[in-house]
Amino acid sequence: MYTALYRDPSGKQRSAGTFTSERAAMRAGRRAESRVETGGWIDQASGRITFRDYVETVWLPSRHVEVSTLAGYRSYLGKHFLPFFGQRAMADILPSTVQDWVTAAAASGLSPTSVAKYHVMLHSVFKRAVRDRVILSNPCEGTELPKIPPRKTRILTPEDFDRLVAALPDRYRLLVLTDIETGLRWGELIALRPRHIDFLRRTVSVEQTIVEVSRKHSPTGQRMIVKDYPKAGEFRTLRVSDDLLAELSRRIKRLGLSPDDLLFASTDTAGGNPISRNTFRTKVWLPALDRSGLDFHVRVHDLRHAHASWLLAGGADLMRSWSAWGTPRS
């Protein structure tokens, strides 16, 4: 009996099988060497690792991302991927397997946009497995994804905004007015502190954001994670109106806020905690939207679109007299 020997990409000697003739063994060895040279070689044993073990021991630890992003990955894995792929060997997951997951996800009510987003993450897992020579090819290639219908958007007009602001509880009006004038993301808005305001130069500095994650998936165990903006593309300074500065100044004095306190906290007190986006949406925003009588849905995020639209229109709407909205209880 003759054993066909070759070396894998790391230089380790391996067997390509045992044969009855030297000639057959040499051919098998040369075929194996050729696969190594052309990049077509994989470790058959490595391909038996389960999807769960691979993502938890290899893929996740290799992700050099923010803690909030990592928490999101863990949440997506637990909710969407591990129940379906978890116990399957990586080598057994075929393009048809991925297609079955897409079909099941769509049938469960997951939107086409969400299916596409999660598929990107799944593709990344298998792309890493190909590089690690755990599998030969990425089973996410060529997946038929559900078509994403074009989203019909209606930009909030100043008149619409007037009705919405009037329907808000007094204590939240300044938060929303600050958002429409600055166009900040929610996390940036609730991360504002008195030290970020330069009353002399009439500017607001965007230096931080607050990300809300599930404690279950948070690497730090915290639900609200404060992230500093060290990059020039994220850190920015915005010029704001005298009216907004005056209202913010009154709020700071009335609440006795220190430079490091949150401007808009979960309670109208100094040293308050960050506002939960979901709590604000369900207990404040949606009830106000109902009271406003607007005949279309408006998300908090849509204030950013309105801000951009009004700026493109010349900025006049952002300079409207604050008397049109009433004086918020700062």
N, C-alpha and C positions, 0 to 999 in steps of 0.2 A: 504494500500500500504506500502511496505517495501523498504527502501533504503539500498543498499549494500555499506558499508564503508570500507576503507583500508587506509594505509599510504604509500605515495610514498617514494622514496629513501631519500628525504630530511626530512621526518617525517611529511610532511603536509598531513592532512586528505583529502581524495578524495572520490568521489562517483563512484561506478562501475555500477550504474544503479538503476532503481526502478522496483520492482517486486510485483506480487500479493500475494506471500506467503513468509513467513519468511525463510523457508527452501531454496527457490530459491535465495533469497538475500544473505544468508550465503554462499551458494556455489559460487556465483559470487564474493563475497568478498574474499573467500579463493583462488579462481583462480587468482585474482588480486594480492593478497599477495604473491602467489607463483611466479608470473612473476617478482615481485620486488626482491624477494630473489634469483632467478636464473639469474637475469640480463636481463630478457626478456621484462621488462617494458619500455615503452616509453610514453612521453607526447604527446598525439594526437594533442593537440593544437599547440605545438611547431613545429610539422611536417608541419604545414601550412605556416611557414615562407618561403618566396621565396628564391631561390638560390642567387639572387643578394643581398638581405638583409642579408642573413647569412654570405656570404663571406665578405661583407663590414663592418658588425657590430661585427662579431665574429671571423671568420677565419683570416682575414688580421691583425687585431689588436693583435692576439695571436702569430704572427710570429716574433720571436726575431732574425732578420737577418740584414745583411748590407743594407744600404739605396739603393745601386745599385740592390741588389737582390729583395728588395721590389718593386722597380720601374719596374723590369722585371715581377714580379707577376701581377702588375696592367696592364701592357701592354698585357700580355697573356690573362688576364681576359677580357679586353675590346675587344680584337681582336678575340679570339677563343671561349670563354665560355659564356659570358653574352648574346650575340645575340641568342644563342641556348637554354641555360638553365635559363637565367635571371629571367623570370617571372613565371617559374614553381615552385610549392610548393616542398619543399625538399622531402616530403613523396610521391610525385607523380613521382619522378625520379627513374625509374626502370632500371635493367640491360639492358633491350631492348632499353631504352632511350639512355643510354650511348653508346650502340652498334650503334645506329642510328647516333649519333654524330661522331663516328669513321668512319663510312661509308661515311658520308657527308664530313668530313675533308679530307679523302683520295681522294674522287672524285673531290674536289676543287683544288687538286694539292699539298696538304701538303705532304711532304716526309714521308715515314714510320718511319724514325728516329725522326722526329719532332712530329708525332702523338704519338709515344711511350713516348717521353719526356713530352708532355703536359698531357698525360694520367696519368703519375706519379703525377703531380700536382693536377689533378682532384681527383685522389684516396686519396690524402692527405686531401682535403676538406671534402670528405664524411667520411673518417676515424675519423676526429675530430667530425663530426656530430653524428656518432655512439657513441663516448665517451660522448657526451653531451646529449645522449638519445633523440636526435631530430628524428633520424631514427633508425630502428632496425638492418639493415644490410647495408653493403657498396655495392652500385650498380655497382662499378667498378671491383668487384671480378669476375674473369672468362671472362673478355672481350676478344674477339678475335681481336688481333691487326694485322695489316699488317706485313708481314715478311720483315725484314731488309736485303737487299741483301749485301753480303760481298763487301766492298769497295776495289777496286784495287788501290794500292798505288805504286807510282814510286818514289824512293828516289832521290833527286837532287844530281847529281855527282859534283865533283869540276869543271869539264869542263862545265857542264850546268850552274853552278853558275857563272863562269867567263863570260859567254855570257850574263847572266841576269844582272850582275853588270855593264858590259860595256854599256848596254842599258839604265841604269838609269841616270836621270839628276845628274850632279855633286854634287849638294847640298844634295842629299839623299844617296849617296854612303856610307858615313861613318856610317850612321844609320843602313844600311843593313849589312855592314861589322861587326859592333858591335853585331848585332843580331846573325849572323852566328857563331861568335866566342864565345859568351856567352850563346846562347840558351835561351835568355829571352823571356817571353811572351810579347805580344805587349804592354799591359798596364804597365809592368815593364820597358820596353825599353824606352817609352816616358816619364816615371817618373824619369829617371836618372838625377842627378844634379851633378855639380862639387864636392860638399861635399861628394858624395858617392864614389869618386875615391881616393884611397890611392896610390900615385905615388911611395912612398918609399917602401911599401910592395908589390906593383904591383898587387893590387886587386881592384875589384869593389864590393861594398856592395849593395845588393838588399833589400831596406828598404821600398819601397812604390810601389803602382800600381795606375794607373789612369783608372777609369771605365767611359765609355761614355754611357749615357742614354738619353732618350727623356725628354725634359723639361716638357712635359705634364704629365709624370708619375714619375718625380723626386720629392721626398718628400721635397727636399731643393730648388727646382726650378733651380738647376744648371745642365748643360749638362755634364760637366766633373767633376767627383768626385774623389778626392785624398784620397786614403786609405793607412794608415800606416800599416806596417807588425809587429805587436807586438809578434806574435807567432814564436817560434824557427823553426818550420817546414817551415815557409814562408820566414822569414828573413834569408839570407844566404850571404856568401862572396865568390866571384869567383876570381880565379887567371887568369890574362890575359897577353897577350904578350907585349913585349916592343914596338913592332910596333903599336899596338892599342893604348897604352898609349901615344906614341909620337903624333899620329894623334889627339887624344882627347885633349892633351895639347895645340896643335896648334889651335884647334878650340876654346878652352876657351880663349886663348890670343887674337885671331883675333876678336872675338865677344865681348870681354870684359865682359865675364860672371861672375857674382857674385857666391858665393858658393851655393846660393839657387835658382839660375836661372835654367830653364830646359836646358839640353844639346841639345836636339832636339825639337825645338818648331815649330810652324806653320810658323814662319818667322825667317830668319837668323838675329835675333837681340836679345840683352839682354832683359830679362823680357817678352819673347814671350809666347803665349798661347799654351796649349797642341795640338798636331796634332790629327785631327779627323781620326779615322781608316777608315771610309768609304770614306772620301775625299782622303786619301792617296791611297786607293785601286783603286778608279775609275779614279783619275787624274794622278797618278804616277805609281802605280804597274802594272795595266792591260795594259796601253800603252807600258811600258817597256817590259812586257812579249811578247806583239805582235812584238815589234822591235827585240827582242832577237832571234826570229825564232824557239824557242823551240816547239816541237810537242806535248806537253802535258801541262795540266793546273797545275800551281803552286800557292798555296796560301802563303800569308806571314807567316801563322802559320806553313807551311811545312819547313821553315828554322829551326824550333826546331827539327823536325824529322831528317833533314840532319845533324844538329849538333850532335845529339845523335848517328846517324849511323857512322859519321866520327870518333867520340870518340871510338866507339866499334871497329873500324878498326885500332885503335892504335893511333889516334890523329894526325897522320902525316899531314893529309889534313888541319887541323886547324892551322898548323904551316907553311903553304905555304908562300913563300915570298910575301909580299904585292905588290911587283913590278909586279906580275902576274895580279893584278887587277888595276894597275895604282894608282897614288896617288890621293885620293879623295880631293875635295876642302873642307877642314875641316871648 
